[in-house]
Amino acid sequence: MTAASQYTGPARADRGSGIAARPGGESFPERAESGAHLRDGALQGSRIGGYHRRVAGKTERREALKALLDEARGCEKCPQLASSRQTVVFGAGNADADLMFVGEAPGANEDRQGLPFVGQAGKLLDKLLGDIGLARSDVFVANVLMCRPPGNRDPQPTEIENCQEYLMRKIELIEPRVICTLGNFATKLLRGEPAGITRVHGEPEVQVLGARAVRLYPLFHPAAALYTPATLQTLQEDFGRIPELLALEAPEQPGPLEVPELPGEPVVRAAGAAPEPPSAPNGSAPQGAAPAPAAPAPAAAPPDPQLGLF
């Protein structure tokens, strides 16, 4: 896959995408005297500053991601990709991650294994993470596309549009503080701008994605650095600033959406659902009714190796 390919889709995402820009970029804080200190405290420091997750429970977050994975496995919005893929590469990593990476699309290795970044580019990503004191178990990794384009061709605009909702829902569930976009496709999609990675790499900025303000940090795709020493050096330098971004206070969050109350709205039940029994005072059972037997506890589902949650 050519990491430096140009995304030819719309220059600015529309309102329905859930992407909105904050004017102006950000600059890095002054470097601390000890880079090791920043690395050691990166993840701990990233959870300060009054940042509260909307999806509060870890179990709730994981179950929602698993449900989204099941939905994605049945997706056939892109007929060519659905017919040629071996599996859907949903993404993997820490469901509670403060740091998320978004790449381009699965390659052959990823398509076989169902996990992102498992080839040479993935090995480089692991090394870069290790250099700043992190591991895959600390982050979540996904792609713009979940299906491998035939022959590793570039993602098409319609394919990006079809997969965008899944990416946005992952971001909304994981709620990262920092998202590193790897290469042109992820950078242009989440920034909503046509500027390429060569122009904007290493420049953090605040974007509102869905209902959350996050810091976007564009980086060269690791695949572009495998055989180009100059790109590798730039990627290493940009990567080295990630702990500083994680240590920053969270961006100011947008206010909650105001949903007007609609008095007198009827309760809508699913087709075939049984009507609710009449309520009794103080929560007691209706007179003459036998107590309902306790429902058996559901069996614990085995972990899904494709989701790879830590």
C-alpha positions as CSV (number, residue, x, y, z in Angstrom):
1,M,0.0,0.0,0.0
2,T,1.4,3.4,-0.9
3,A,1.4,5.4,2.3
4,A,1.9,8.7,0.5
5,S,-1.2,8.3,-1.7
6,Q,-3.5,11.3,-2.0
7,Y,-7.1,11.1,-0.8
8,T,-9.3,12.5,-3.5
9,G,-12.5,12.6,-1.4
10,P,-14.3,15.7,-0.1
11,A,-11.9,18.4,1.2
12,R,-14.1,19.0,4.3
13,A,-16.2,16.5,6.0
14,D,-19.9,17.4,6.3
15,R,-21.9,17.8,9.5
16,G,-23.0,14.2,9.4
17,S,-19.5,12.9,9.8
18,G,-19.2,14.1,13.3
19,I,-15.9,15.9,12.6
20,A,-15.5,19.6,13.4
21,A,-12.3,21.6,13.4
22,R,-11.0,23.9,16.1
23,P,-9.3,27.0,14.6
24,G,-5.6,27.2,15.0
25,G,-3.0,24.6,15.7
26,E,-1.1,23.8,18.9
27,S,2.5,24.0,19.8
28,F,4.4,21.7,22.0
29,P,5.2,22.7,25.5
30,E,8.8,23.3,26.4
31,R,10.7,20.0,26.6
32,A,11.2,18.7,30.1
33,E,14.8,18.1,31.3
34,S,14.3,14.3,31.4
35,G,12.6,12.6,28.5
36,A,12.6,9.4,30.5
37,H,10.5,11.1,33.2
38,L,7.9,12.0,30.6
39,R,7.8,8.5,29.2
40,D,7.4,6.9,32.6
41,G,4.5,9.2,33.5
42,A,2.9,9.5,30.1
43,L,-0.1,7.3,30.7
44,Q,-0.6,8.2,34.3
45,G,-0.3,11.9,33.5
46,S,-2.8,11.6,30.7
47,R,-5.6,10.7,33.1
48,I,-5.4,14.0,35.0
49,G,-6.9,17.3,34.2
50,G,-10.6,16.6,34.8
51,Y,-11.1,14.3,31.8
52,H,-14.2,12.2,32.3
53,R,-15.2,9.4,30.0
54,R,-18.8,9.2,28.8
55,V,-18.7,5.4,28.6
56,A,-17.8,5.0,32.3
57,G,-17.5,1.2,32.8
58,K,-14.8,-0.9,31.4
59,T,-17.1,-3.8,30.9
60,E,-19.7,-1.6,29.1
61,R,-17.0,-0.3,26.8
62,R,-15.7,-3.8,25.9
63,E,-19.2,-5.1,25.3
64,A,-20.0,-2.2,23.1
65,L,-16.9,-2.7,21.0
66,K,-17.6,-6.5,20.7
67,A,-21.1,-5.7,19.4
68,L,-19.7,-3.2,16.9
69,L,-17.2,-5.9,15.8
70,D,-20.0,-8.4,15.2
71,E,-21.8,-5.7,13.2
72,A,-18.7,-4.9,11.1
73,R,-18.1,-8.6,10.3
74,G,-21.4,-8.6,8.4
75,C,-20.8,-5.4,6.6
76,E,-21.2,-5.5,2.8
77,K,-21.3,-1.8,2.0
78,C,-18.3,-2.2,-0.4
79,P,-19.2,-5.3,-2.5
80,Q,-15.7,-5.7,-4.0
81,L,-14.0,-5.6,-0.6
82,A,-16.6,-7.8,1.1
83,S,-16.1,-10.5,-1.6
84,S,-12.3,-10.4,-1.6
85,R,-11.5,-10.1,2.1
86,Q,-10.6,-13.0,4.3
87,T,-11.7,-11.2,7.4
88,V,-12.6,-7.8,8.8
89,V,-9.7,-6.1,10.5
90,F,-11.6,-4.2,13.2
91,G,-8.7,-3.0,15.3
92,A,-7.0,-4.2,18.5
93,G,-5.5,-3.0,21.7
94,N,-6.5,-1.4,25.0
95,A,-10.2,-0.5,25.1
96,D,-9.4,2.2,27.7
97,A,-6.5,3.7,25.8
98,D,-5.7,7.4,26.0
99,L,-3.6,7.0,22.8
100,M,-5.0,5.7,19.5
101,F,-3.4,5.1,16.2
102,V,-5.4,5.2,12.9
103,G,-3.6,3.8,9.8
104,E,-4.7,3.3,6.2
105,A,-6.0,-0.2,5.4
106,P,-5.1,-3.8,6.1
107,G,-2.4,-5.5,4.0
108,A,-2.1,-9.2,3.2
109,N,-0.8,-10.2,6.6
110,E,-3.5,-8.3,8.4
111,D,-6.2,-9.8,6.2
112,R,-5.0,-13.3,7.1
113,Q,-4.7,-12.7,10.8
114,G,-7.5,-10.3,11.4
115,L,-5.3,-7.9,13.4
116,P,-3.8,-4.5,12.4
117,F,-0.1,-3.8,11.8
118,V,1.3,-7.3,12.0
119,G,3.8,-7.1,9.1
120,Q,7.0,-5.2,8.8
121,A,5.3,-1.8,9.4
122,G,3.8,-3.3,12.6
123,K,7.2,-4.3,13.8
124,L,8.4,-0.8,13.3
125,L,5.4,0.5,15.1
126,D,6.2,-1.7,18.1
127,K,9.8,-0.5,18.1
128,L,8.7,3.1,18.0
129,L,6.3,2.5,20.9
130,G,9.0,0.8,22.9
131,D,11.3,3.7,22.4
132,I,8.9,6.0,24.3
133,G,8.2,3.4,27.0
134,L,4.9,2.1,25.6
135,A,3.6,-1.1,24.1
136,R,0.6,-2.3,22.0
137,S,-1.2,-3.2,25.3
138,D,-1.2,0.6,26.1
139,V,-2.8,1.8,22.9
140,F,-5.5,1.0,20.4
141,V,-4.7,0.6,16.7
142,A,-7.2,0.8,13.9
143,N,-7.4,1.8,10.2
144,V,-9.5,4.0,8.0
145,L,-10.6,0.8,6.1
146,M,-11.3,-2.5,7.9
147,C,-11.1,-4.6,4.7
148,R,-8.0,-5.1,2.5
149,P,-8.3,-3.4,-0.9
150,P,-7.4,-5.9,-3.7
151,G,-3.8,-5.8,-4.7
152,N,-3.1,-3.4,-1.8
153,R,-4.5,-0.6,-4.0
154,D,-5.4,2.8,-2.5
155,P,-8.7,3.2,-0.6
156,Q,-11.4,4.7,-2.8
157,P,-13.4,7.7,-1.6
158,T,-16.7,5.7,-1.4
159,E,-14.9,3.0,0.6
160,I,-13.6,5.6,3.1
161,E,-17.1,7.1,3.4
162,N,-18.6,3.7,4.0
163,C,-16.2,2.8,6.7
164,Q,-16.1,6.2,8.4
165,E,-19.0,5.5,10.7
166,Y,-17.3,2.5,12.1
167,L,-14.1,4.4,12.8
168,M,-16.1,7.3,14.4
169,R,-18.0,4.8,16.7
170,K,-14.7,3.2,17.8
171,I,-13.3,6.6,18.7
172,E,-16.5,7.5,20.6
173,L,-16.3,4.3,22.6
174,I,-12.6,4.3,23.3
175,E,-12.5,8.0,24.0
176,P,-8.7,8.6,23.5
177,R,-7.2,11.9,24.4
178,V,-4.6,11.7,21.6
179,I,-5.1,10.2,18.1
180,C,-2.0,9.7,15.9
181,T,-3.0,9.6,12.2
182,L,-0.6,7.5,10.2
183,G,-0.2,8.7,6.7
184,N,-2.3,10.7,4.3
185,F,-5.6,8.9,4.3
186,A,-6.2,9.0,8.1
187,T,-4.8,12.5,8.4
188,K,-7.0,14.0,5.7
189,L,-10.1,12.1,6.9
190,L,-9.9,13.2,10.5
191,R,-8.5,16.7,9.9
192,G,-11.2,17.3,7.2
193,E,-8.5,19.1,5.1
194,P,-6.7,18.2,1.9
195,A,-3.2,19.1,3.2
196,G,-0.9,16.1,2.9
197,I,1.2,14.4,5.6
198,T,4.4,16.0,4.4
199,R,3.0,19.4,5.3
200,V,1.4,18.7,8.6
201,H,3.3,15.9,10.2
202,G,4.4,16.5,13.8
203,E,2.0,19.4,14.3
204,P,-0.7,18.6,16.9
205,E,-4.1,20.2,16.8
206,V,-7.4,20.0,18.5
207,Q,-10.3,18.5,16.6
208,V,-13.9,17.7,17.7
209,L,-14.7,14.2,16.7
210,G,-18.2,13.2,17.5
211,A,-18.9,14.6,21.0
212,R,-15.2,14.7,22.1
213,A,-12.4,17.2,21.6
214,V,-9.1,15.3,21.0
215,R,-5.6,16.1,20.0
216,L,-4.8,14.9,16.5
217,Y,-1.1,14.2,15.8
218,P,-0.3,13.5,12.2
219,L,2.7,11.1,11.6
220,F,4.2,9.5,8.6
221,H,3.0,5.9,8.0
222,P,5.5,3.4,9.3
223,A,5.4,1.7,5.8
224,A,6.7,4.9,4.3
225,A,9.7,4.8,6.6
226,L,10.8,1.2,6.1
227,Y,13.0,1.9,3.1
228,T,13.6,5.7,3.4
229,P,16.1,6.6,6.1
230,A,15.1,10.3,6.1
231,T,11.5,9.5,6.6
232,L,12.4,7.1,9.4
233,Q,14.4,9.7,11.2
234,T,11.5,12.2,10.9
235,L,9.1,9.6,12.2
236,Q,11.3,8.8,15.2
237,E,11.6,12.5,16.0
238,D,7.8,13.1,15.8
239,F,7.1,9.9,17.7
240,G,9.4,11.1,20.5
241,R,7.0,14.0,21.3
242,I,4.0,11.7,22.0
243,P,4.6,11.5,25.8
244,E,4.5,15.3,25.9
245,L,1.1,15.3,24.3
246,L,-0.2,12.7,26.7
247,A,1.1,14.8,29.6
248,L,-0.9,17.9,28.6
249,E,-4.2,18.7,30.1
250,A,-7.2,17.4,28.1
251,P,-8.6,19.9,25.5
252,E,-11.7,21.9,26.5
253,Q,-14.6,19.7,25.8
254,P,-17.7,20.8,23.9
255,G,-20.9,21.3,25.9
256,P,-23.5,18.6,26.1
257,L,-26.2,18.5,23.4
258,E,-29.5,19.9,24.6
259,V,-32.3,17.5,23.8
260,P,-35.7,19.0,24.3
261,E,-38.2,16.9,26.3
262,L,-41.2,15.8,24.4
263,P,-44.1,15.3,26.9
264,G,-46.7,12.8,26.2
265,E,-44.6,10.7,23.8
266,P,-45.7,7.1,23.7
267,V,-43.3,4.3,24.6
268,V,-42.3,2.5,21.4
269,R,-41.6,-1.3,21.9
270,A,-40.0,-3.6,19.4
271,A,-42.4,-5.6,17.3
272,G,-43.5,-8.8,19.1
273,A,-42.5,-7.5,22.5
274,A,-44.7,-8.5,25.4
275,P,-46.5,-5.6,27.1
276,E,-45.2,-4.6,30.5
277,P,-47.1,-5.9,33.5
278,P,-48.9,-3.3,35.6
279,S,-46.7,-1.8,38.3
280,A,-47.4,-2.2,41.9
281,P,-46.8,0.3,44.7
282,N,-43.4,0.3,46.4
283,G,-42.0,-2.0,43.8
284,S,-43.9,-5.1,45.1
285,A,-45.3,-7.8,42.9
286,P,-49.0,-7.4,41.8
287,Q,-51.4,-9.0,44.3
288,G,-51.8,-12.8,43.7
289,A,-48.9,-13.0,41.3
290,A,-46.2,-15.6,41.9
291,P,-42.7,-14.1,42.2
292,A,-40.8,-14.4,39.0
293,P,-38.0,-16.9,39.0
294,A,-34.5,-15.5,39.0
295,A,-33.0,-15.4,35.5
296,P,-29.9,-17.6,35.2
297,A,-26.6,-15.7,34.9
298,P,-25.4,-15.6,31.3
299,A,-22.3,-17.7,30.6
300,A,-19.1,-15.7,30.1
301,A,-18.3,-15.3,26.5
302,P,-14.7,-16.4,25.5
303,P,-12.4,-13.6,24.6
304,D,-12.3,-12.7,20.9
305,P,-8.8,-13.1,19.6
306,Q,-9.5,-10.8,16.6
307,L,-10.5,-7.9,18.9
308,G,-7.4,-8.5,20.9
309,L,-8.5,-6.4,23.8
310,F,-6.0,-6.0,26.7
